[in-house]
Amino acid sequence: MLILSCSSKLWLLEGMLRRGLPDTLLVYGTVMHVNRGNPAGQEVLVDSWPDFKMVLTRSRREVARDPSDYFTNLYTAFYRDEGACQALLENSCAMNWGQAFQIQGLQDGVYETIRDITRARGLEMETYLYQLLLHPDPPAMPQYRPDKGLRLAPVSPAHAMLLNDTWKFGGNSWSLRYLCLLIRHFPNACLLGPEGTPISWCLTNQLAALTHGYTLPEHRGQHYLRSVVGMLAAQLHARGFPVYTGVLPHNEPSLHSLQCLGFRILPGVFYQLMVRPGFTQSQSASALDSAQDPAPSSGEWPHTHSI
Ligand SMILES: CC(C)(COP(=O)(O)OP(=O)(O)OC[C@H]1O[C@@H](n2cnc3c(N)ncnc32)[C@H](O)[C@@H]1OP(=O)(O)O)[C@@H](O)C(=O)NCCC(=O)NCCS
């Protein structure tokens, strides 16, 4: 296992991951941010170099200080070889299994390995399965202009409480700290109402994925999210980032809105796995995680060395 800290190697890795798109999207987005100032303090591990078979990104130890904070303690994974994936995820120098974390990936082997280790260690895992959407041509995105009296703007740290209170995973001090981190360090956009309060917004995260899209209930159905995403996509594209996101398969308004903007649904599953002691598994996760189950497929939607 090697931690890539040399900038020329990290730029080389970015180029290799770019050639593997879209399968590499999550680690590619993360490595892009690492190479452009590394605002969230991520680090990049490989099983070997330069012929890597597995890339794992994680939060630096000094960033993931709180052992219960599964928002900030974030891993992303991409592998070319399942054995290498298993070996790296089992390696306690690579993965800190002693604290709560989340891991995101697009490959079944990541899901299966994390599920098996989680079981063997007596931990519990909560599973979220998203559809992966990518915009093939952001400059061609239709423009939705805001209505009179409304204004597009960046999200401000002063809006973090509103975002935390309306987010279904929010409402606690970890989620608030995490939202503040995203707002301060990654591109975002919102639509301000006449009083200067956000009525619709979207953030991006360490993976450069669009996230936390939200419109206040009383303002839904007026295409506000589309103008917000349009502004954000233009920013991301101008900086060379892909424009992509994950959406829960039953979230029809979100899927519909993004498809109207030209996003395409890619095959496969975007996994978000949250591991922490004492988790009560959600029903869908319990059903999906039964011992003999293979990784769920998109057809099953209803349900230390440094170099
Ligand atoms: C998904 C969400 C952000 C869409 O925001 P929005 O500004 O209402 O987006 P749009 O106006 O483009 O609406 C999308 C679709 O929602 C449906 N819709 C229409 N009126 C609606 C209403 N009053 N309430 C909910 N959905 C409505 C319509 O199908 C609409 O598309 P159409 O006008 O072309 O028929 C918003 O519903 C929301 O905040 N949901 C909760 C959080 C969430 O799911 N976030 C997305 C995570 S990926």
The ligand as a Tripos MOL2 file, in Angstrom:
@<TRIPOS>MOLECULE
LIG
   48    50     1     0     0
SMALL
NO_CHARGES

@<TRIPOS>ATOM
      1 C1        -36.0930   17.3290   -6.2700 C.3       1 LIG1
      2 C2        -36.3160   18.8260   -6.0340 C.3       1 LIG1
      3 C3        -34.9900   19.4750   -5.6370 C.3       1 LIG1
      4 C4        -36.8340   19.4440   -7.3410 C.3       1 LIG1
      5 O1        -36.8730   20.8620   -7.1670 O.3       1 LIG1
      6 P1        -37.8480   21.8010   -8.0320 P.3       1 LIG1
      7 O2        -37.2900   23.1780   -7.9610 O.co2     1 LIG1
      8 O3        -39.2530   21.5860   -7.6160 O.co2     1 LIG1
      9 O4        -37.6150   21.1870   -9.4690 O.3       1 LIG1
     10 P2        -38.5700   21.3350  -10.7590 P.3       1 LIG1
     11 O5        -39.4220   22.5540  -10.6670 O.co2     1 LIG1
     12 O6        -37.6830   21.1570  -11.9180 O.co2     1 LIG1
     13 O7        -39.5570   20.0900  -10.5660 O.3       1 LIG1
     14 C5        -39.2440   18.8050  -10.9630 C.3       1 LIG1
     15 C6        -40.5230   18.0520  -11.1360 C.3       1 LIG1
     16 O8        -41.1790   17.8890   -9.8820 O.3       1 LIG1
     17 C7        -42.5780   17.6860  -10.1210 C.3       1 LIG1
     18 N1        -43.3580   18.6900   -9.3770 N.ar      1 LIG1
     19 C8        -44.1480   19.6390   -9.8670 C.ar      1 LIG1
     20 N2        -44.7420   20.3250   -8.8840 N.ar      1 LIG1
     21 C9        -44.3030   19.8250   -7.7560 C.ar      1 LIG1
     22 C10       -44.5710   20.1120   -6.4000 C.ar      1 LIG1
     23 N3        -45.4100   21.0670   -6.0290 N.pl3     1 LIG1
     24 N4        -43.9340   19.3680   -5.4750 N.ar      1 LIG1
     25 C11       -43.0850   18.4040   -5.8240 C.ar      1 LIG1
     26 N5        -42.7930   18.0920   -7.0990 N.ar      1 LIG1
     27 C12       -43.4070   18.7850   -8.0630 C.ar      1 LIG1
     28 C13       -42.7940   17.8590  -11.5740 C.3       1 LIG1
     29 O9        -42.7350   16.5920  -12.1940 O.3       1 LIG1
     30 C14       -41.6160   18.7110  -11.9720 C.3       1 LIG1
     31 O10       -41.2750   18.6820  -13.3030 O.3       1 LIG1
     32 P3        -42.2510   19.4100  -14.4570 P.3       1 LIG1
     33 O11       -42.5620   20.7820  -13.9770 O.co2     1 LIG1
     34 O12       -41.4340   19.3980  -15.7070 O.co2     1 LIG1
     35 O13       -43.4560   18.5280  -14.5490 O.co2     1 LIG1
     36 C15       -37.3670   19.0740   -4.9170 C.3       1 LIG1
     37 O14       -38.5070   18.2940   -5.1950 O.3       1 LIG1
     38 C16       -36.8640   18.7410   -3.5200 C.2       1 LIG1
     39 O15       -36.2790   19.6000   -2.8580 O.2       1 LIG1
     40 N6        -37.0770   17.4950   -3.0620 N.am      1 LIG1
     41 C17       -36.5800   17.0480   -1.7380 C.3       1 LIG1
     42 C18       -35.0600   16.8830   -1.7060 C.3       1 LIG1
     43 C19       -34.5580   16.0330   -2.8360 C.2       1 LIG1
     44 O16       -35.1130   15.0120   -3.1630 O.2       1 LIG1
     45 N7        -33.4360   16.4570   -3.4190 N.am      1 LIG1
     46 C20       -32.8060   15.8100   -4.5370 C.3       1 LIG1
     47 C21       -31.7400   14.8950   -4.0880 C.3       1 LIG1
     48 S1        -30.9900   14.1130   -5.4840 S.3       1 LIG1
@<TRIPOS>BOND
     1     1     2 1
     2     2     3 1
     3     2     4 1
     4     2    36 1
     5     4     5 1
     6     5     6 1
     7     6     7 2
     8     6     8 1
     9     6     9 1
    10     9    10 1
    11    10    11 2
    12    10    12 1
    13    10    13 1
    14    13    14 1
    15    14    15 1
    16    15    16 1
    17    15    30 1
    18    16    17 1
    19    17    18 1
    20    17    28 1
    21    18    19 ar
    22    18    27 ar
    23    19    20 ar
    24    20    21 ar
    25    21    22 ar
    26    21    27 ar
    27    22    23 1
    28    22    24 ar
    29    24    25 ar
    30    25    26 ar
    31    26    27 ar
    32    28    29 1
    33    28    30 1
    34    30    31 1
    35    31    32 1
    36    32    33 2
    37    32    34 1
    38    32    35 1
    39    36    37 1
    40    36    38 1
    41    38    39 2
    42    38    40 1
    43    40    41 1
    44    41    42 1
    45    42    43 1
    46    43    44 2
    47    43    45 1
    48    45    46 1
    49    46    47 1
    50    47    48 1
@<TRIPOS>SUBSTRUCTURE
     1 LIG1         1 GROUP 0 **** ****
